[in-house]
């Protein structure tokens, strides 16, 4: 049974010199972790404003490790997540000890980030241990309030553009990205006895849970996925209006992350909506093409993400 945070975290050794050097190395370790684990759109992170980039690394590291503990840790995952939550609490009383949390503590203090945003991400993983499917789309959206939307809200704080309107639009983008990830990972999730497609949608298109469990691709599955994709694109389109309300310097970042998600959807469409037997993903070349396309569209005064992608 897990009894220590050390059992849940990679071993990270830093030769402590001054406190300032040590903190810089903690952030550097977060950067290394992200580079090793960030799959869907690594290019986007490189264009986040330099002054907050290290804080993006610390937030990403926390979020990714929370998911890893909820999905892959050995032993009692509920207990593991409680231990993880206790380590987060230490950030708010200046008692962090692991380099990842020392970096996160600095981010929290610098930007005065409320604890509930990080707690919600942990809560989503606690929910995963008990809830393995969702009856309705509303249920799924409620889950995204915990699993995805807090990340966007934290980033808005890092970017100093958090207000009611921007939070509303950011929630849309984060929800769409989360649902895209669910559509991308149906095969992987079902192997863990999880399904993030609403049961009501399965019934609507006459697709059984048993078929998905057995990874049977069918015409009905294709129709069901077409419906999911159309709905997700609409959420992306609504959220993408965020570019009209933030500093122009942030438009590239928002466009890259949005287009990263839309490109996964495009892969799903090109694969005839079959994600039950194969998992679509972006190659390094795909990511480079996305960046060049968006960069040139901005240069020529066009909407960074073409309307045809929605």
C-alpha positions as CSV (number, residue, x, y, z in Angstrom):
1,X,0.0,0.0,0.0
2,X,1.3,3.4,-0.9
3,X,2.4,5.4,2.1
4,X,4.5,8.3,0.8
5,X,4.5,10.8,-2.0
6,X,7.9,9.5,-3.0
7,X,6.2,6.3,-4.2
8,X,4.1,8.4,-6.6
9,X,6.7,10.7,-8.1
10,X,9.7,10.2,-10.3
11,X,13.0,10.6,-8.4
12,X,14.4,14.0,-9.1
13,X,17.9,15.0,-7.7
14,X,19.0,18.6,-7.8
15,X,22.3,19.8,-6.4
16,X,21.2,22.7,-4.2
17,X,23.3,25.8,-4.4
18,X,21.4,29.0,-3.7
19,X,17.6,29.0,-3.1
20,X,17.1,30.9,-6.4
21,X,19.2,28.3,-8.4
22,X,17.3,25.5,-6.7
23,X,14.0,27.0,-7.7
24,X,15.1,27.4,-11.3
25,X,16.2,23.8,-11.4
26,X,12.8,22.7,-10.1
27,X,11.1,24.5,-13.0
28,X,13.6,23.0,-15.3
29,X,12.7,19.5,-14.1
30,X,9.0,20.4,-14.8
31,X,10.0,21.4,-18.4
32,X,11.8,18.1,-18.9
33,X,8.8,16.2,-17.7
34,X,6.5,18.0,-20.1
35,X,8.8,17.5,-23.0
36,X,8.9,13.8,-22.3
37,X,5.1,13.5,-21.9
38,X,3.2,16.1,-23.8
39,X,1.9,14.4,-26.9
40,X,-0.9,16.3,-28.7
41,X,0.6,19.8,-29.3
42,X,4.2,20.4,-28.1
43,X,4.7,23.3,-30.5
44,X,2.0,25.4,-28.9
45,X,3.8,25.4,-25.5
46,X,6.9,27.0,-27.1
47,X,5.0,30.1,-28.0
48,X,3.5,30.8,-24.6
49,X,4.9,34.2,-23.4
50,X,8.4,33.6,-22.1
51,X,7.7,35.3,-18.7
52,X,5.1,32.7,-17.8
53,X,6.4,29.6,-19.7
54,X,8.0,28.0,-16.6
55,X,4.7,28.4,-14.8
56,X,3.0,26.6,-17.6
57,X,5.5,23.7,-17.2
58,X,4.7,23.4,-13.4
59,X,0.9,23.5,-14.0
60,X,1.2,20.9,-16.8
61,X,3.4,18.6,-14.6
62,X,0.8,18.7,-11.8
63,X,-2.1,18.0,-14.2
64,X,-0.4,15.2,-16.1
65,X,0.8,13.4,-12.9
66,X,-2.6,13.7,-11.4
67,X,-4.0,11.9,-14.4
68,X,-1.2,9.3,-14.3
69,X,-1.9,8.5,-10.7
70,X,-5.6,8.2,-11.3
71,X,-5.0,6.0,-14.4
72,X,-1.8,4.0,-13.8
73,X,-0.5,4.1,-10.3
74,X,-0.2,0.8,-8.4
75,X,-2.0,0.0,-5.2
76,X,-5.1,1.8,-4.0
77,X,-5.6,4.7,-6.4
78,X,-8.1,6.4,-4.1
79,X,-5.5,6.5,-1.4
80,X,-2.8,7.6,-3.8
81,X,-4.9,10.5,-4.9
82,X,-5.6,11.5,-1.3
83,X,-1.8,11.5,-0.7
84,X,-1.4,13.6,-3.8
85,X,-4.1,16.0,-2.6
86,X,-2.3,16.4,0.7
87,X,0.9,17.3,-1.1
88,X,-1.1,20.0,-3.0
89,X,-2.3,21.3,0.4
90,X,1.4,21.8,1.4
91,X,1.8,24.2,-1.4
92,X,-0.6,26.6,0.3
93,X,1.3,26.5,3.6
94,X,4.9,26.7,2.2
95,X,5.8,23.1,3.1
96,X,6.4,21.6,-0.4
97,X,9.4,19.2,-0.6
98,X,9.5,17.6,-4.0
99,X,10.9,19.8,-6.9
100,X,7.7,19.5,-8.9
101,X,5.6,20.9,-6.0
102,X,8.2,23.5,-5.1
103,X,7.9,24.9,-8.6
104,X,4.1,24.7,-8.4
105,X,4.1,26.4,-5.0
106,X,6.0,29.3,-6.6
107,X,3.5,29.5,-9.4
108,X,0.5,29.4,-7.0
109,X,2.0,32.3,-4.9
110,X,3.1,34.3,-7.9
111,X,-0.4,34.3,-9.5
112,X,-2.5,33.8,-6.4
113,X,-4.2,30.7,-7.8
114,X,-7.2,29.4,-5.8
115,X,-6.8,25.9,-4.5
116,X,-10.2,24.8,-5.7
117,X,-9.0,24.8,-9.3
118,X,-6.3,22.2,-8.6
119,X,-8.6,20.3,-6.3
120,X,-11.1,19.9,-9.1
121,X,-8.6,18.2,-11.3
122,X,-7.9,15.7,-8.5
123,X,-11.7,15.3,-8.0
124,X,-12.1,14.3,-11.6
125,X,-9.6,11.5,-11.1
126,X,-11.4,10.5,-7.9
127,X,-14.6,10.3,-9.9
128,X,-12.8,8.1,-12.5
129,X,-12.3,5.5,-9.8
130,X,-16.0,5.2,-9.2
131,X,-17.8,6.4,-12.3
132,X,-16.9,4.5,-15.5
133,X,-19.6,5.9,-17.9
134,X,-22.0,8.8,-18.3
135,X,-25.7,8.6,-18.9
136,X,-26.1,11.9,-20.7
137,X,-24.1,14.6,-22.5
138,X,-24.9,17.0,-19.6
139,X,-23.3,14.5,-17.2
140,X,-20.2,14.5,-19.4
141,X,-20.1,18.3,-19.5
142,X,-20.3,18.3,-15.7
143,X,-17.3,16.0,-15.6
144,X,-15.4,18.4,-17.9
145,X,-16.0,21.1,-15.3
146,X,-13.6,19.2,-13.1
147,X,-11.2,17.4,-15.5
148,X,-10.6,20.1,-18.2
149,X,-12.0,23.6,-17.5
150,X,-9.8,24.3,-14.4
151,X,-6.7,24.1,-16.6
152,X,-7.9,26.9,-18.9
153,X,-8.9,29.0,-15.9
154,X,-5.5,28.6,-14.4
155,X,-3.9,29.6,-17.8
156,X,-6.1,32.7,-18.0
157,X,-4.7,33.7,-14.6
158,X,-1.1,33.1,-15.8
159,X,-1.8,35.3,-18.8
160,X,-3.5,38.0,-16.8
161,X,-6.7,38.0,-18.8
162,X,-9.1,36.2,-16.4
163,X,-12.7,37.6,-16.5
164,X,-16.2,36.2,-16.7
165,X,-16.4,36.4,-20.5
166,X,-13.0,34.8,-21.1
167,X,-13.6,32.1,-18.5
168,X,-16.8,31.2,-20.3
169,X,-15.1,30.9,-23.7
170,X,-12.0,29.2,-22.2
171,X,-14.3,26.6,-20.7
172,X,-15.7,25.9,-24.2
173,X,-12.2,25.3,-25.7
174,X,-11.1,23.1,-22.8
175,X,-14.3,21.1,-22.9
176,X,-13.9,20.6,-26.6
177,X,-10.3,19.5,-26.2
178,X,-11.2,17.1,-23.5
179,X,-14.0,15.5,-25.6
180,X,-11.7,15.3,-28.5
181,X,-9.3,13.4,-26.3
182,X,-12.1,11.1,-25.3
183,X,-13.0,10.4,-29.0
184,X,-9.3,9.8,-29.8
185,X,-8.9,7.4,-26.9
186,X,-12.0,5.2,-27.0
187,X,-9.9,2.1,-27.6
188,X,-7.5,2.9,-24.8
189,X,-10.3,3.9,-22.3
190,X,-12.5,0.9,-22.9
191,X,-9.5,-1.3,-22.1
192,X,-9.6,0.4,-18.7
193,X,-13.4,-0.2,-18.5
194,X,-14.1,3.4,-19.0
195,X,-16.4,5.0,-21.6
196,X,-16.7,8.8,-22.1
197,X,-19.4,8.6,-24.8
198,X,-22.8,9.3,-23.3
199,X,-24.9,6.1,-22.9
200,X,-27.9,8.1,-24.3
201,X,-25.9,8.7,-27.5
202,X,-25.1,5.0,-27.8
203,X,-28.8,4.2,-27.5
204,X,-29.7,6.9,-30.0
205,X,-27.5,5.3,-32.7
206,X,-28.1,1.7,-31.6
207,X,-24.5,1.0,-30.5
208,X,-24.1,-1.3,-27.5
209,X,-21.5,-1.0,-24.7
210,X,-20.7,-4.7,-25.5
211,X,-19.8,-3.8,-29.1
212,X,-17.4,-1.1,-28.0
213,X,-15.9,-3.4,-25.4
214,X,-15.3,-6.0,-28.1
215,X,-14.0,-3.2,-30.4
216,X,-16.4,-3.8,-33.2
217,X,-16.5,-1.1,-35.8
218,X,-19.9,-0.7,-37.5
219,X,-22.0,1.7,-39.6
220,X,-23.9,2.6,-36.4
221,X,-20.7,3.3,-34.6
222,X,-19.6,5.6,-37.5
223,X,-22.9,7.5,-37.4
224,X,-22.6,7.9,-33.7
225,X,-19.0,9.2,-34.0
226,X,-20.1,11.7,-36.8
227,X,-22.6,13.1,-34.3
228,X,-19.9,13.4,-31.6
229,X,-17.5,15.1,-34.0
230,X,-20.1,17.6,-35.3
231,X,-21.1,18.6,-31.7
232,X,-17.4,18.9,-30.6
233,X,-16.6,21.2,-33.6
234,X,-19.4,23.4,-32.6
235,X,-18.1,23.8,-29.1
236,X,-14.6,24.6,-30.5
237,X,-16.1,27.2,-32.8
238,X,-18.0,28.9,-29.9
239,X,-14.9,28.9,-27.7
240,X,-12.6,30.1,-30.4
241,X,-14.2,33.6,-30.1
242,X,-11.8,34.0,-27.2
243,X,-9.2,35.4,-29.6
244,X,-11.4,38.5,-30.0
245,X,-11.0,39.3,-26.3
246,X,-7.4,38.7,-25.4
247,X,-4.1,40.5,-26.2
248,X,-3.0,39.9,-29.8
249,X,0.1,38.2,-28.5
250,X,-2.0,35.4,-27.2
251,X,-3.9,34.7,-30.4
252,X,-1.2,32.4,-31.8
253,X,-1.2,30.3,-28.7
254,X,-5.0,29.9,-28.6
255,X,-5.1,29.2,-32.3
256,X,-2.4,26.5,-32.0
257,X,-4.1,24.7,-29.2
258,X,-7.5,24.9,-30.9
259,X,-6.2,23.8,-34.3
260,X,-4.3,20.9,-32.5
261,X,-7.7,19.6,-31.3
262,X,-9.4,20.2,-34.6
263,X,-6.6,18.4,-36.4
264,X,-7.2,15.3,-34.3
265,X,-10.8,15.5,-35.3
266,X,-9.8,15.8,-38.9
267,X,-7.7,12.6,-38.5
268,X,-10.8,10.9,-37.0
269,X,-12.8,11.9,-40.1
270,X,-10.1,10.7,-42.5
271,X,-10.1,7.4,-40.7
272,X,-13.8,7.0,-41.5
273,X,-14.6,7.8,-37.8
274,X,-13.0,4.6,-36.6
275,X,-11.2,5.2,-33.3
276,X,-12.3,1.9,-31.9
277,X,-9.7,-0.2,-33.7
278,X,-7.0,2.4,-34.2
279,X,-6.0,5.6,-32.4
280,X,-5.4,8.8,-34.4
281,X,-2.6,11.1,-33.4
282,X,-0.6,14.0,-34.7
283,X,2.9,13.5,-36.1
284,X,5.7,16.0,-35.7
285,X,5.2,17.0,-39.4
286,X,1.5,17.5,-38.7
287,X,2.3,19.9,-35.9
288,X,4.8,21.8,-38.0
289,X,2.3,22.2,-40.8
290,X,-0.3,23.5,-38.3
291,X,2.1,26.1,-37.0
292,X,3.2,27.3,-40.5
293,X,-0.4,27.6,-41.6
294,X,-1.5,29.6,-38.6
295,X,1.6,31.8,-38.6
296,X,1.1,32.7,-42.3
297,X,-2.6,33.3,-41.9
298,X,-1.9,35.8,-39.1
299,X,0.8,37.4,-41.2
300,X,-1.7,38.0,-44.1
301,X,-4.4,39.3,-41.8
302,X,-6.6,36.2,-42.1
303,X,-8.5,34.4,-39.3
304,X,-5.7,32.2,-37.9
305,X,-8.0,29.1,-37.9
306,X,-10.0,28.9,-41.1
307,X,-13.8,28.5,-40.7
308,X,-13.7,25.4,-42.8
309,X,-12.1,23.5,-39.9
310,X,-15.2,23.9,-37.7
